[in-house]
């Protein structure tokens, strides 16, 4: 089996394995262009050594800061996750072993958690924020946590403020009350998931 990575083949594979909505948003050529930006990020990124897996926020920010909007539309966090998951599947299909499965596991975990959290939210929250907004909030929370040296140092008020400021930078105006509701739903989902796996 061939095990040489080919960006054109990868883009074709990825385009077949992303959501129909994303297939309509991006052509195969645009996926290839986005892949170039993903790998450019890998080459230039200085993620903190404490970070676990890929920093989706930093990667999406790098892509959107460097993207030529005449070539394709800016990308959302959830779309970055879909591209990374499909790219990992492509590499697996051609026999390239993953150096570290943590990235893929973290990406899948973020998507699974965001879907679970969204399902637990009250309708008034769902009417204000879509699933992509929830992914954004959870990615920002994740970024805050991995950049806090000691989990015991986490200050909930400071974390909510951090999420609120970074969400605003992403175009999401969200109250601290709504952030707390989303984080409470996350805790409920994670505890239910742990109970179901016991």
C-alpha positions in Angstrom: 0.0 0.0 0.0 1.3 3.5 -0.9 2.3 5.5 2.1 3.4 8.8 0.6 1.2 11.7 1.6 -0.3 13.5 -1.4 -2.2 16.8 -0.7 -4.4 16.5 -3.7 -5.4 12.9 -2.8 -5.9 14.0 0.8 -8.1 16.9 -0.2 -10.2 14.5 -2.4 -10.5 12.1 0.5 -11.3 14.8 3.1 -14.0 16.3 0.8 -15.7 12.9 0.7 -15.6 12.5 4.5 -16.8 15.9 5.7 -20.4 17.0 6.2 -22.6 17.8 3.2 -22.9 21.4 4.5 -19.1 21.7 4.5 -18.8 20.1 1.1 -21.0 22.9 -0.3 -19.0 25.6 1.5 -15.6 24.4 0.3 -14.5 22.8 -3.1 -11.8 20.2 -3.3 -9.3 22.9 -4.3 -10.3 25.0 -1.3 -9.8 22.0 1.0 -6.3 21.6 -0.4 -5.7 25.3 0.2 -6.9 25.0 3.8 -4.6 21.9 4.2 -1.7 24.1 3.2 -2.6 26.5 6.0 -3.0 23.6 8.5 0.5 22.3 7.7 1.9 25.8 7.7 0.5 26.1 11.3 2.2 22.9 12.3 5.5 24.2 11.0 5.3 27.6 12.7 3.2 26.8 15.9 4.7 27.3 19.3 2.0 25.6 21.3 2.7 25.5 25.0 4.5 22.4 26.2 1.7 21.8 28.7 -0.9 21.7 25.9 -2.6 18.5 25.2 -3.1 17.8 21.5 -3.7 20.5 18.8 -4.8 23.9 20.0 -7.8 24.3 17.7 -8.3 27.9 18.6 -4.7 28.8 17.6 -4.9 26.8 14.5 -8.2 28.3 13.4 -6.9 31.8 14.2 -3.7 31.1 12.1 -5.8 29.9 9.2 -8.2 32.8 9.3 -5.4 35.4 9.7 -3.6 34.0 6.7 -6.5 33.0 4.5 -7.1 34.8 1.2 -10.8 35.4 1.4 -10.9 35.7 -2.4 -9.9 32.1 -2.5 -12.2 30.7 0.2 -14.3 31.5 3.2 -12.9 31.7 6.8 -13.1 28.5 8.8 -14.9 27.7 12.0 -13.5 25.6 14.9 -15.8 22.7 14.2 -14.8 22.7 10.5 -11.1 22.6 11.5 -11.9 19.6 13.7 -13.6 17.9 10.7 -10.7 18.5 8.4 -8.2 17.2 11.0 -10.3 14.1 11.6 -10.7 13.4 7.9 -7.0 14.0 7.3 -6.1 11.5 10.0 -8.5 9.0 8.3 -6.7 9.6 5.0 -3.3 9.0 6.5 -4.6 5.8 8.1 -6.1 4.7 4.8 -2.6 4.9 3.1 -0.8 3.3 5.9 0.9 6.3 7.5 1.0 5.6 11.3 -0.1 8.5 13.5 2.8 9.8 15.6 0.4 10.6 18.4 -3.2 9.6 18.7 -3.9 12.3 21.3 -4.6 14.9 18.7 -7.3 12.8 17.0 -8.8 11.7 20.3 -9.0 15.3 21.6 -10.6 16.5 18.4 -13.2 13.7 18.5 -13.8 14.4 22.2 -14.5 18.1 21.6 -17.1 17.3 18.9 -18.7 14.6 21.0 -18.8 16.8 24.1 -20.2 19.8 22.2 -23.0 17.8 20.7 -23.8 16.3 24.1 -23.7 19.7 25.8 -25.9 21.3 23.1 -28.5 18.6 23.6 -28.7 19.4 27.3 -29.1 23.2 26.9 -32.5 24.8 27.6 -34.3 26.1 24.5 -33.7 29.7 25.3 -29.9 29.2 25.1 -30.3 27.1 21.9 -32.3 30.0 20.4 -29.4 32.4 20.9 -26.4 30.1 20.1 -25.9 27.4 17.5 -23.7 24.3 17.8 -20.7 26.1 16.3 -21.0 28.8 19.0 -21.0 26.0 21.6 -17.9 24.5 20.0 -16.2 27.9 20.2 -17.1 28.3 23.9 -15.8 24.9 24.7 -12.6 25.4 22.7 -11.9 28.7 24.5 -12.6 27.0 27.8 -10.1 24.2 26.8 -7.5 26.8 25.9 -7.9 28.4 29.3 -7.6 25.1 31.1 -4.5 23.9 29.3 -2.8 27.2 29.8 -3.4 27.2 33.5 -0.4 25.5 35.1 -2.3 24.0 38.0 -5.9 22.8 37.7 -6.4 24.0 41.3 -5.5 27.6 40.2 -8.5 27.8 37.9 -10.7 30.7 38.9 -14.3 30.3 37.5 -15.0 34.0 37.3 -11.7 34.6 35.6 -12.4 31.7 33.2 -15.8 33.1 32.3 -14.3 36.5 31.6 -11.6 34.9 29.5 -14.3 33.0 27.5 -16.5 36.1 27.2 -13.6 38.2 25.8 -12.3 35.5 23.4 -15.9 34.7 22.2 -16.4 38.4 21.4 -13.2 38.2 19.3 -14.8 35.4 17.4 -18.0 37.5 16.9 -20.1 35.8 19.7 -21.6 38.2 22.2 -22.4 36.0 25.3 -23.3 36.8 28.9 -21.5 35.3 31.8 -24.8 33.7 32.8 -25.1 31.9 29.5 -21.5 30.8 29.8 -22.2 29.3 33.2 -25.2 27.5 31.8 -23.1 26.0 29.0 -20.4 25.0 31.4 -22.9 23.5 33.8 -24.4 21.5 30.9 -20.8 20.3 30.1 -20.3 19.1 33.7 -23.7 17.3 33.5 -22.8 15.7 30.2 -19.3 14.6 31.4 -20.6 13.1 34.6 -23.4 11.2 32.8 -20.9 10.0 30.3 -18.6 8.8 33.1 -21.5 7.0 34.8 -22.5 5.3 31.6 -18.9 4.1 31.1 -18.6 2.6 34.6 
